[in-house]
């Protein structure tokens, strides 16, 4: 859609940078480089006889059956500085023999404080002591791992890992806030309101392009944009538009405030926000909440909740979860047993043990813990929580587990419940569509289709109407 005096921005998003060009000087080797030419080194005494195809042929060694395929373009170009170091989440490079830091000398698996898993699936490494009571020493109160490689599903992996940008809304190249507010002013000036112009503009700008419109509007016209929009719009469409003009931290803080001080407590909203945001996001929410409402978020939670549910929310509101990507498998096994001992293998439930592990450990580590728990006792961690707890603390713990296992599926389920049955929980629908549109909306759409057999776009279309529906579908980004 075009506007007078506001030509459409050219180019695509993001700007294409052309195909990847292979660095010169890569493999295969140039004359005089490795491998040696005629006169190669003779085999040493006691060495294996050379295989077929030796000495080296022109262009390098011939590929072996079952080996790695050759890299496209003639091979893999050398990296600056030689062999690349270990990437995050992978095994560190092995130090030379005799130096400290080898697999036997330092904690393994790239995890600080970790170690090679003891006794599972094999015995401990030479010179290491078996881990007490896990699983070599018998413990009749704990189900042990069987010998050999465990059966069952592999540990779940975060669905958004290494997928790049998964939001549905992107920056619009060339967007100018002064031109944008002129469009908004024209849409609201005179008789009637041009809702389509508002939808088209806000639905094609990212949050960092929308938020400055408030200051630009006041600078240009000496009026408050939010007040003008409130006077022109109404209902759910108004709520959605105003939500899109807030920063993520301000929007989350306002939703938490409403969940705590509104009619009754919206426990599901509290746990949704606090279980799905990063440490940095939660810390920013705390700052905004204190500045906007004159009291800390922790004090607000303490005054409106109680018991183990309050402890869970306060733990999450600290924004202090471990965010390392590495996983200590031996620690994951120990913590799986701790959860079993605190719930299924105990008369009553030690909720504090669940709280300590679920709120402090990193998400990759907890996915491993859940996998080990399933392998150990043959029961999903969610089902154990449901059988051991009740009320808000059960709902809260289950939400944390679901969000850690698969964040996209967690939000897909939240959206489905918001639109299911008589009436729509519009506040929940607006909050998720706005807050996830630049985070993982593509994953949510994918999980919605998998879980419910229809696209999120279709579900929104059938459950909402008018301008409200049009703007929600902009945030959705398309049908699947």
Order of alpha helices (4+ residues) and beta strands (2+ residues): alpha-alpha-alpha-alpha-alpha-alpha-alpha-alpha-alpha-alpha-alpha-alpha-alpha-alpha-alpha-alpha-alpha-alpha-alpha-alpha-alpha
